[in-house]
Amino acid sequence: MIRLEPPRVAYHLHMTTVPGTFPQPEVQKPVLMDGNALRDLIVEQIGARMAAAGSPHVCLATVLIGEDGPSQTYVRNKHKFAAKAGLVSRNETLPANCTQGEAEALVASLAADPTVHGILVQQPLPSHLNNDAVLALLPADKDVDGLTAESLGRLVRGEPGLVPCTPLGVLRLLEHYGIATAGKHAVIVGRSTLVGTPLAILLSRKGVDATATIAHSRTSNLAELCRSADIVIGASGQAGMIGKDHCKPGATLIDVGISRTEKGIVGDIDFDAVQNIAGAITPMPGGTGPMTIACLLENTLTAAALQGVKI
């Protein structure tokens, strides 16, 4: 695990005075949890660790099927930052009309290649492909996205393995910005196996020690439940669903949800509505997204170590 020193964050209460009135406190801005800056720090630290180990061969392979524009951008960024961290990376591509057999054969060949330490199958796959069958071919020790059933099982049991990148990124943000978790109540809005469920497990682990609650579309008292939380994590993909009625003063708000609207990319959290209430908040974009890449590279190092590389 990459060890990060938390930043020194000073909180100041400034007073303003209007003639003939008592001094009034200025509205405080929340701590902005900058995922871009933390990603760059993690990449730098991975590079330093690789250099200190003598620059061993550590390889991340991505599989991109089809010509989806956002997926192509995501994959390019992953390779860009892998190179900055001193990792070897390769991108394997197939056309959108490839067969199930061709997709499985490619992933199986990477799984069997001892020079490849981490494999990421870029999501989503074309709709005619069986995604679960493709992912099932990933060995748990190479599953750097933490998507397989075996990876989730290891997480539940607390065994050495690879954790989904976005939940791990949330944890790294909390650690870096010195957000207390022990004994705190965390509400995660969203119950997917990609984010909500593994994040609840991570937050409740010994050493993190939060009390994690998963909320979802059938939760009847969502605003009240969120107001009871010290940490609220939006991971449902519903634009702006978490507003001022969901936030108690000083709470930490972390936005994982992504929606593409006419106004551009927005998150689950209505940033403007809560920024004068929250104690700390992630921007969207620029919060958890960059952390997903950072933790992918961290997972690639972990994968290599699980396979015997001395790092």
N, C-alpha and C positions, 0 to 999 in steps of 0.2 A: 504494500500500500504506500502511496506517495504521502509523505508527512508534510503538512503545510502549517505555517505559523499564522495564527489569526491576526488580522490587522488591528491596529490600535484605533478604536473608534471612540471619539469623545462626543458626549452629548452635552449641549449647552442650551440653557433656557435664557433667551434674550428678552429684555423688557423694553417696551416702547411707552412713551409718555405723551399724551395729548394735553395741552394746557387746560387746567381746570378739572382734570380727571385723575383717577388713580392709575399707576402703571399697569399695563396690560401685557401678558405674555404673547410673544409672536408665535404664529403657527409654526411648529417644527416640521421640517421635511423628514421623511423616513430615510433610514440607511438604504441606499440603492445597492442591491446585491448584483454586482457587475460580473456576469458570466464570461464576457469576452476577456476581461483582465485576468480572471482566475484561470480560464483555459490557457492563456498565454503563459502564466506562471507554471502550471502543471506541465505543459509541453517543454518548457525550459528545464524543469527539474527532471523530467524523463530523459531529456538529452544529456544532462549532466550525469545521471545515473548510468546511461549507456556508455558514455565516454570513460567514466571511472571503472567500468567493467571491461574496458578494452574493445568497445564497439563490437560486441558479438552479433552474429546474424540472427535477427528477429524479424520475421516476415508476417505482414498482414495481407490477406487476400480478400478482395471484394468480388462479389458476383452481381452483375447488373444485367437484368433481362428486360429487353424492351428499350424504348426511347423516351420514357417519361422525363420531362424537363426538370422538375424538382429533384427527382432521384439522381439524375446526372450531376446536378449541382452539388447535392449532398456527398456523392461519391468523390467528386473532384476535391472538395474541401477535406475529406478524410485523408486522401492521399497527400494533399498539400501539407497538412499538419503532421502526418506520419513522417514525411521527409524532414521537417523541422526538428522532430524529436530523435532523428537518427535511426529510424526504422526503415526496413525494406518494405515496399508495398507493390502489389500487382493487382491489376483489375482484369477480370475475366468477363467477357460479354457474350450474350446470345441474343438473337433477334426476338421480337415480341411473339412471333408465331412459332417459336421452337416447341418441340414436343416435350411431354413429361419425361420421357426417357433421356432426351438430350440434357435437360436441366439436372436430372438426378445423376447422370454420368459425370457431368462437370463437377458437381459438388462432391461426389464420391472420389474423384481423382484428387481433389484438393485435400480431402480428409485423409487420404492414404499417403500424401506427399510429406515426408519428414522435414522438408525445408520450409514448410508453411506452418506457422504456429497459431495463427488466428484466422478464422473465416467469418465473413459477414455476408449474408445474403440480403441485398438491399430490398426493403419492402416499399410498396406492395409488389407482388408478382402479378403478371397478367392473369386475368380472371379464369382462364381455362386450365391453369396449372393448380395442382394440389399442393398448397403451401406446406401443410403439415408433413406430407411425405418427403418434401425436399429438406425441410429443417431436421427431420428425424435422422438424416444421414450425417449430421454434424456431430463429431465426438464432443462430449462435454468439455474436455480440456481445450478445445479449439473454438468453442461457441462464444466468441467475444461479445456478442449481443445479448447473451444470456436468455435466449428465446426457447430453448428446448425443454421438454418435460424433465429430463435428467438435471439440467441446470437449476430449474425451479425446485426440484426435489432436494438438491444439495443445499439450496438457500434455506428451505424450510427446516432441514435437519441441522443446519449450522456447520456443514462439512465444507472443506476447501473447494472452491469453484469460482465461477464467473457470474457476476451479478449484472442484471440488465443495466444498460448505460445511463438511461435517464434517471431512474431512482437513485443510482449511485451518485450521479451528478447533483441531485438535490441534497444528498447527505454531505457531499463535499462543500456545497455552498453554506450549509448550516455550520459546519465545522470551521470553515475559513472566516466567516463573519462573526464567530463567537456567539451564535444563537444557542441559548441553553435548551437542552432537550430532556434532561433527566427530570422525571416527575411532571413533565409538561404534557398538556393535552394537544394532540395533533389530529386534525380532521382532514382526511383525503377525500376529495369529491371526485369519484371515479373508481371503478372496481376492476379495470382490465388486468389481465395477466401480464401486460407489458409494463404498466406503471403502478396502478393503485395497489394491487395485491402484494407485489414484491416490496413496494415502498413501505407498506404497513409492517411487513416482516422486519425490514431493516430498522425502522424507527423504534420497534419494540424490542430489539435485540439487547442483550446484556451489554452494557457499556454506552449505549445510546439512551435506553431506558425511558422513552416516551410512552405515553398511553395513546395508542393509535386507534382511531375510529374511521371506518370506511363508510362514506355516504354515497348515495346513488340516486337514480331517477325515481325510485319508490320511497325515498326518505321524505317523510311528511313534514318534518319541522326543520328544514335545512338551514334557514337563516338563524334560528335559535341555536341549533347545534353548532354552527360555525362561530357564533358570537361567544360560545363557551370555550373556544379553542385558543391556545397560545400560538399555534401554528396552523395555518390553513393552506392547503395545497389544492389548486384547481387542476384537475386532470380528466375532464370530461369532454373537451372539445366543443363546449357550448359558449359561444362568444359573449363575454360580458356578464355571465350569469352570477358572478360573485361581486356584490356591490357593498355600499356602506352599511346596509342592514345586516351583512354577514360578518362584519369586522368589529371586534372590540378594540378600544384604544390600546396602542402599543403592540398589537399582534404582528406576527411575521406572516407575510403572504407570499407564496411561491406559485408562479404560473407555469404550468406544463402544457396546458391546452393550446392548440393552434387552430385558428380559423382564418380562412382567406375571404375577405369581404371587399366591397367596393372601396373601402378606406384603406385597404392593405391588410397586412397580417395583424391579427389581434388575438388576445388570449382569453382565457376564462374569466380573468379578473378585470373589472372596470377600473383601470389604473387611476383615472382622473377622480373617480368618486371616492376612492379610499386613500389616496396618497397623503391626505392630512390627518388620517386616523391611524394608519399602520405605523409600527415602529421600524419595520424593515420590509422591503418588497423587491421582487425581481422585475426588471423591465421586460416587455415583449414587443419586438424581439430583443435579443442581447442578454437574456437571463439563463434559462435552463438549456436552450438550444446549443450554444457553444460548449456547455458542460458535457453534453452527450458525446461530442467528439473527443474532448479531453479524457473522458472515462473509457471510451473505446480504446484509446492508446494505452491507458493504464491497464485495462483488461488484457491487451495484447502482451504487455510485459508479464502480467500474472500468468497468462497462458503459457508463455515461453518457459517461465520458471516451473510450472507444473509439468512441463515436458523435459525438464532436466537442464535447461540452459542456465548457466551461472550468471546472474545479473545482480 
